[in-house]
Amino acid sequence: MSDAILLENLTRLIVVILNYRTPSLTIECLRSLVSEVRTLKGTRVIVSDNASGDGSVEKIQTAIDTEGWGEWASLLPLDRNGGYAFGNNAAIRLGLQSTHPPSYLMLLNPDTIVRPGALKALLDFMDEHPHVGIAGARLEDSDGTPQCSAFRFHTIFSELDSGLRLGVVSKLLSRWVVAPPVREQTYQTDWVCGAAMIIRRQVFESVGLLDEKYFLYFEEVDFCLQAKKAGFPCWHVSEARVMHLAGQSTGVTDTKRPPKRLPKYWFDSRRRYFLKNHGLLYAAAADAVWMFAFILWRWRRVVQRKPDKDPPKLMIDFLLNSVFLKGSHV
């Protein structure tokens, strides 16, 4: 990687793309940024590779060289896969420690295609609202159908709703539902999806980098919560449109395929979030509420002959990774 790319006249925006064994997606994501970078002076892109070991580094570097993207894009190969926060932090740290640190840093998934004008919309919003610390783009399917990309923080009430899945209860708990109905306008929210989120430099200076004890999932939720505690609100910007091939980079949340068994790190991240931000008693209550609600849902699913769309072995995996068996270890 050329450090000159980071240090020369960089005062505006660094876009960080974290690659792990998705070189084709990453290259197409870079391609979608070409026109954006050309119209936004002082914008640079760092592709951080989490020790893919599958030829990703060579393929991405070849694309950067052959496409002539080297003036604005650089590659940062890492020596191990330390997770989402680790990989992003490596690039963020370089930007913050550079001679001319950027005003903003943006996290962008490799399984995204940036629509024309999306970066400008995010930058304009942040410039016009200097009190805002974080803003997320409108994520959408290839046909323009919006995805839920603005969320509420996880609570005991949201865990009840998540486990029970009963319409009347969801209505009563609508204030706490993590994924509320998609709204078309720009508005303040608790947290936004890390697939496309822009962060003011002062947020990092105030709360630090992403928590690397999260391997994958919940790190952006936690980061937005820390930012909120420090006085930096989070907004969803509907004018910034980004196509998101949901789940393509991780394979966990791909809704177009049969559900996979949730990996251990998902449960570890969830447990860490509740323990870190709410304490052991609250985390235990959240686990108990979810399991009780989920048992009721499974019973209702059998009685009403509803299809089983849950990940395999979800209940036993949840129990084995709950605070009741894992304690406060995170």
C-alpha positions in Angstrom: 0.0 0.0 0.0 1.2 3.5 -0.8 1.2 5.7 2.3 1.4 8.7 -0.1 -2.3 8.1 -1.0 -3.2 8.7 2.7 -1.0 11.6 3.4 -1.3 13.8 0.3 -3.9 16.6 0.6 -6.4 14.3 2.4 -8.8 16.4 4.4 -12.2 15.2 3.4 -13.2 11.5 3.3 -11.7 8.0 3.6 -14.0 5.2 2.5 -13.0 1.8 4.1 -14.0 -1.4 2.4 -13.3 -4.6 4.4 -12.6 -7.6 2.2 -12.6 -11.2 3.3 -12.7 -13.7 0.4 -15.0 -11.6 -1.7 -12.7 -10.1 -4.3 -15.2 -9.9 -7.1 -17.7 -8.1 -4.9 -15.0 -5.7 -3.7 -13.9 -4.9 -7.2 -17.4 -4.1 -8.3 -17.9 -2.0 -5.2 -14.8 -0.1 -6.1 -16.0 0.3 -9.7 -19.2 2.0 -8.4 -17.1 4.5 -6.6 -15.2 5.8 -9.6 -17.6 8.6 -10.6 -18.2 9.5 -6.9 -14.5 9.9 -6.2 -13.9 12.0 -9.4 -16.6 14.5 -8.3 -15.6 14.7 -4.6 -12.2 16.2 -4.1 -10.2 14.8 -1.2 -11.8 11.4 -1.2 -9.7 8.2 -0.9 -10.6 4.5 -0.5 -8.7 1.9 1.5 -9.5 -1.8 0.9 -8.5 -3.6 4.1 -8.1 -7.4 3.5 -8.6 -9.6 6.6 -5.9 -12.2 5.6 -8.2 -13.8 3.0 -5.6 -16.2 1.8 -7.6 -16.9 -1.4 -5.9 -14.7 -3.8 -8.0 -11.7 -2.9 -5.0 -9.4 -2.4 -3.6 -10.2 -5.8 -6.9 -9.9 -7.6 -7.9 -6.6 -6.0 -4.4 -5.0 -6.5 -4.5 -6.1 -10.1 -7.9 -4.4 -10.6 -6.6 -1.2 -9.0 -3.6 -1.2 -11.2 -5.3 -2.2 -14.5 -8.3 0.1 -14.0 -6.2 3.1 -13.1 -7.7 3.5 -9.7 -4.3 3.9 -7.9 -4.7 7.6 -7.5 -7.5 7.2 -5.1 -7.7 3.5 -4.0 -5.1 1.5 -2.0 -4.9 -1.9 -0.5 -4.0 -2.8 3.1 -3.3 -6.5 3.5 -3.5 -7.7 7.1 -1.7 -10.6 8.6 -4.7 -12.2 10.4 -8.5 -12.2 10.3 -9.3 -10.4 13.5 -12.9 -9.7 12.6 -15.0 -6.8 11.3 -13.9 -4.2 13.8 -10.3 -5.3 13.6 -10.1 -5.0 9.9 -11.9 -1.7 9.7 -9.9 -0.2 12.5 -6.6 -1.0 10.8 -7.6 1.4 7.9 -9.3 3.9 10.2 -6.2 4.1 12.3 -4.0 5.0 9.3 -6.4 7.8 8.4 -6.6 9.2 11.8 -2.8 9.1 12.3 -2.0 10.7 8.9 -0.6 14.2 8.5 -4.0 15.4 7.1 -6.7 13.3 8.9 -10.0 13.3 7.1 -13.1 15.1 8.3 -15.1 11.9 7.8 -14.6 8.2 7.5 -17.1 5.8 5.9 -17.5 2.1 6.4 -18.7 0.4 3.2 -19.4 -3.3 2.7 -17.9 -5.1 -0.3 -21.4 -6.4 -1.1 -22.6 -2.9 -2.0 -23.0 -0.8 -5.2 -23.0 2.9 -4.5 -25.6 4.7 -6.5 -24.6 8.0 -8.2 -24.6 10.9 -5.7 -24.8 8.8 -2.6 -21.5 9.9 -1.1 -22.3 13.5 -1.9 -25.6 13.2 -0.2 -24.0 11.9 3.0 -21.2 14.5 3.0 -23.7 17.3 2.4 -25.9 16.1 5.2 -23.0 15.9 7.6 -21.7 19.3 6.6 -25.1 20.9 7.1 -25.7 19.2 10.5 -22.4 19.6 12.4 -23.9 18.1 15.6 -24.6 14.7 13.9 -21.9 12.1 14.5 -23.0 9.2 12.3 -25.2 8.9 9.2 -26.3 5.8 7.3 -27.3 5.4 3.7 -30.6 4.0 2.4 -29.9 0.4 1.6 -31.9 -1.1 -1.2 -32.3 -4.2 -3.4 -31.2 -4.2 -7.0 -34.7 -3.2 -8.1 -34.7 -0.2 -5.7 -36.9 -1.8 -3.0 -35.6 -0.3 0.3 -34.1 -2.5 3.0 -34.4 -1.8 6.7 -31.2 0.1 7.5 -32.2 2.2 10.5 -32.8 0.5 13.8 -33.5 0.9 17.5 -31.2 -0.4 20.2 -31.7 -3.9 21.6 -33.6 -4.1 24.9 -35.5 -6.7 26.9 -38.7 -5.6 25.1 -37.1 -6.1 21.7 -35.9 -9.6 22.8 -39.5 -10.4 23.8 -40.7 -9.4 20.4 -37.9 -11.2 18.6 -38.6 -14.4 20.3 -42.4 -14.4 20.4 -43.3 -13.1 16.9 -46.9 -12.4 17.7 -48.5 -9.5 15.8 -50.5 -8.1 18.7 -47.5 -8.1 21.0 -45.4 -6.5 18.3 -47.9 -3.7 18.0 -47.8 -3.1 21.8 -44.0 -3.1 21.7 -43.7 -1.1 18.5 -41.6 1.5 20.3 -38.9 -1.1 21.0 -39.0 -3.2 17.8 -35.3 -3.2 16.6 -36.3 -3.1 12.9 -39.2 -0.7 12.5 -41.0 -0.2 9.2 -38.9 1.4 6.5 -39.5 5.1 6.2 -38.7 7.1 3.1 -37.7 10.4 4.7 -34.4 11.4 6.4 -34.7 11.0 10.2 -32.9 10.5 13.5 -32.5 6.9 14.6 -30.6 4.8 17.3 -28.2 3.0 14.9 -27.6 2.4 11.3 -26.4 -0.6 9.3 -22.6 -0.7 9.1 -22.8 -1.7 5.4 -22.8 2.0 4.5 -22.3 4.5 7.4 -20.3 7.7 7.5 -18.7 8.8 10.8 -17.4 12.2 11.8 -13.7 12.1 12.9 -14.5 13.7 16.2 -16.6 10.7 17.1 -13.5 8.5 17.0 -11.6 11.1 18.9 -14.2 11.0 21.6 -15.2 7.3 22.0 -12.3 5.5 20.3 -12.3 3.0 17.5 -14.7 0.1 17.0 -14.6 -2.5 19.8 -12.4 -5.3 18.5 -13.8 -7.8 21.1 -16.7 -8.1 18.7 -15.6 -10.5 15.9 -18.7 -9.9 13.7 -22.1 -8.4 14.4 -23.3 -5.9 17.0 -20.1 -3.8 16.7 -21.9 -1.0 14.8 -24.8 -1.1 17.3 -22.3 -0.7 20.2 -20.4 2.0 18.4 -23.6 4.1 17.8 -24.6 3.6 21.4 -21.2 4.9 22.6 -21.5 7.8 20.2 -25.0 8.6 21.5 -23.7 8.6 25.1 -21.0 11.0 24.0 -23.5 13.4 22.5 -23.3 12.4 18.8 -26.7 11.5 17.4 -27.2 9.1 14.5 -29.3 9.8 11.4 -30.6 7.8 8.3 -30.2 9.8 5.1 -32.7 8.6 2.5 -31.2 10.5 -0.4 -28.0 8.5 -0.1 -28.9 5.3 -2.0 -26.7 2.2 -1.9 -27.6 -1.2 -3.3 -26.9 -3.9 -0.8 -26.6 -7.6 -1.7 -27.5 -8.5 1.9 -25.6 -11.3 3.4 -23.3 -11.9 0.4 -20.1 -10.9 2.3 -20.9 -13.1 5.4 -23.5 -15.6 4.2 -25.3 -15.3 7.5 -28.1 -12.8 6.7 -28.8 -13.8 3.1 -32.6 -14.0 3.1 -32.7 -15.6 -0.4 -31.2 -18.9 0.8 -32.3 -21.4 3.4 -31.2 -20.1 6.9 -27.8 -21.3 8.1 -27.0 -22.3 11.7 -25.9 -19.1 13.4 -22.1 -19.0 14.1 -20.8 -18.9 17.7 -19.5 -15.4 17.1 -23.0 -14.1 16.6 -24.0 -15.3 20.1 -20.8 -14.0 21.5 -21.4 -10.6 20.1 -24.9 -10.4 21.3 -23.9 -11.5 24.8 -21.1 -9.0 24.9 -23.4 -6.2 23.8 -25.8 -6.8 26.7 -23.1 -7.4 29.3 -21.0 -4.4 28.3 -23.9 -1.9 28.0 -26.4 -3.2 30.5 -24.7 -5.5 33.0 -25.1 -9.1 34.0 -28.6 -9.0 35.5 -30.1 -7.2 32.5 -28.3 -9.6 30.1 -29.7 -12.6 32.1 -33.1 -11.2 32.0 -32.8 -10.5 28.2 -31.7 -14.1 27.6 -34.5 -15.5 29.8 -37.2 -13.4 28.1 -36.0 -14.4 24.6 -35.9 -18.1 25.4 -39.3 -18.1 27.1 -40.8 -16.2 24.2 -39.2 -18.5 21.6 -40.5 -21.6 23.3 -44.0 -20.1 23.0 -43.4 -19.3 19.4 -42.2 -22.8 18.6 -45.3 -24.2 20.2 -47.6 -21.9 18.3 -45.7 -22.7 15.0 -46.5 -26.4 15.4 -50.1 -25.8 16.4 -50.7 -23.4 13.5 -48.6 -25.4 11.1 -46.4 -22.5 10.2 -43.2 -23.0 8.2 -40.0 -23.3 10.1 -37.7 -20.5 8.9 -35.5 -20.4 11.9 -31.8 -21.2 11.7 -31.1 -24.9 12.6 -30.6 -25.6 16.3 -31.3 -22.0 17.3 -32.7 -22.8 20.7 -29.9 -25.1 21.9 -27.3 -22.8 20.5 -28.9 -19.8 22.2 -28.9 -21.7 25.6 -25.4 -22.9 25.3 -24.2 -19.4 24.6 -26.4 -17.6 27.1 -25.1 -15.9 30.2 -26.6 -18.8 32.2 -23.9 -21.1 30.9 -21.2 -18.6 29.7 -21.5 -16.2 32.6 -20.1 -12.8 32.2 -17.2 -14.0 30.0 -17.0 -12.0 26.7 
